[in-house]
Structure formats: structure tokens, C-alpha cells
Amino acid sequence: MPVHIKVPETGHSQIHFTSGNISLSQFSTHTLTSVQNTSAIVSINAQRDHNGNINYPSALYFCNYNRATQIIKTSGGSWDIEDGGADHVLYTSGANVIFKNRAATTTIFHFTVLAFSGV
């Protein structure tokens, strides 16, 4: 997992990292530990849709410690912040961000995180 740390003059740091490819079957989860402390933008890219077709669905989320997760934009598939009927779900627990593949197919996911820490 590549990690790039930049420290601007203000003393706050932004940490950017990518996960590599992670294969998740139906109802499997992947936890990004402590990424939303204090906030983060999380991009998720999938290889296959819920029917198993290659069409690269993706989503962009904003996560903030002790606040509701927000979906910024999605493309293809169904994405949500609560574990209901959507194909893919991203929710939070403390400083952790948890992703769940609810689609009825195993596929490869890639996570990119821009974490904002400081204050």
C-alpha cells in the first residue's frame, strides 16, 4: 500500500493511500482502519457489477469522525451508507470506515483514501 505524506506550512497533514486490489465475495467486508480521524474522502472502484458484468462501477464518499457519512457521487451499481438493499455499502464505526459487498457476485475492489488529519 503506497503512502504519501505531505506536511503544509500550517502543520496539518494529509495522507493519501491506495489499497491495491481486494477480492470480496457477497456479504464480505473490508475495514479501512482509522481513516476518518478526523475526516476523509474515500473512492471505491469495483471491477464487476451485481450481475458479474465488467463495467467498473464506482463511488466517492465523504467520511467525518462522529458525523454521518455522505455519498458525493456514484457511477453504476447501487451504493449506500446503510446496510439495506444496495449492492455496495460504506459505513463508519468510530474512526474506522467499513465497506461491505452485498452484490451477489465476487469482484475486485480498489480503495483510494485522502485522509485529513490534524486540529
Secondary structure, DSSP 8 states (H G I E B T S, - for coil): --EEEE--TTS-EEEEEEEEEEEE-TTEEEEETTTTSSEEEEEEEESB-TTS-B---EEEEEEETTS--EEEEEESS-EESSSSS-SEEEEEETTEEEEEE-SSS-EEEEEEEEEEE--
